[in-house]
Amino acid sequence: MDKIIALVSAAPSTTDKRDDNFTDRLNNRYTVVLLVASAVLISANMYVGSPITCWAPVHFTGSHTKFANSYCWVKNTYYLPWENNVPYEGEQREVVPYYQWIPFILLGQAIMFYLPKVFWNGLNQKVGVDADNILASAYTFTNAEKEGRKDNILMLITNQLHRVFTAKTNKYYKGFRCNIKDLAFKLCSICACGTRYGNYLSILYIFSKVLYIVNVVGQLFMLNGILATEYDIYGIELLGHLIRGSDWTEAPHVAFPRVTFCDFKIRRLGNIHRYTLQCLLPINMYNEKIYCFLWFWFVAIAAVTFFDLVTWLGRYFSHKEKVTFISKHLVFIKTAKDRDYYMDQVGDFVGNYLKQDGVFLLRLIGQNTNSVTVTDITCKMWDKWNVWKDEQEKKKRSEFDSVDGSPPSSPSSSGEDTMKKPPLEEYPSEKEPLTNDSFV
């Protein structure tokens, strides 16, 4: 048990990747370490101690007893309740087939818990931005002490994000303009998946959480066949025995029986002698405790992961929630005189620039660093978006004027700029440092 505690306590430092949240780490890190530590503990008791001891007849010598123990360990034993008679040859028996394979079963379960992380890490770079690198850079930015180094890292992060966001957006539309093509694109951005719609990372991440749930629930039912018992209700049955005060180790159906029987034949002087031995499986005492704990752990993991999946689905489909999240990290909005104007701009900033993946990355950065880091990156992206937006508007006006043949119009004469903008002093100053009081 001390080995398990030591390995689990070392789980937070088993990887340098910071591309997930705590729920994901419960699945792909803590659970994996727990299963591997359990496999090590069972293997140590299996190969160092005596995993099985059979009560041999009196006339058995030491070599006979050793042979019987080895044979029954390799050949499997069967469970028989005390009120039942020993079956005759050929009659059906409740064989216990798993105890030799428990370490390998635990390692296989650990691999299955890690596969969704492999799926997420292997495909999240296909969007054109290295999400792992972005999140690692954000973590480095949070821990950097020198101001110059922090500025360089922040510039690197925002430049990478800006390149991806602008590559996804071919044109910038301001004001209320809606046609069939735009409407179809908006609908596709919710239902379809791809870098063009700006939701590739979000859907991929949500799908990885679905894989986590399928894995943990599937393992509960998969162990029914492997352990030859109804493991999906194992914890409930165990609690029922505890409440009734009965001994579950002697129930008609025991998941991990400690006393079993073994049949084998020996050819002696041309005659075949059949023996039925009663065997003790001390290893099942450890298996029972481990899988009892794992049942409650799996149920808790399934519940937490399902709640986390529902939370991310709500964030994905709610545009208002995304606007609220971004506006909390644009610190100047709280003190702006024309707050409604800025909130409209935030909706535009989220819908046409950041999109699903941009907000998703900022959320993931916040869950792996802190609010100050998210605020710094969001404000920097806001500045880059305003510059890029003005460039797109100028380019659009110049293209329109070249086709129309009229002289280029000034920004003040453009109909799109008739909206009154707030005074310049309301825009955030780049020289003002961000403090914790700015977004409390």
Summary of the structure (lengths in Angstrom):
residues: 440
radius of gyration: 32.1
end to end distance: 43.8
largest distance: 115.4
contacts: 1219
relative contact order: 0.12
helix: 68%
strand: 7%
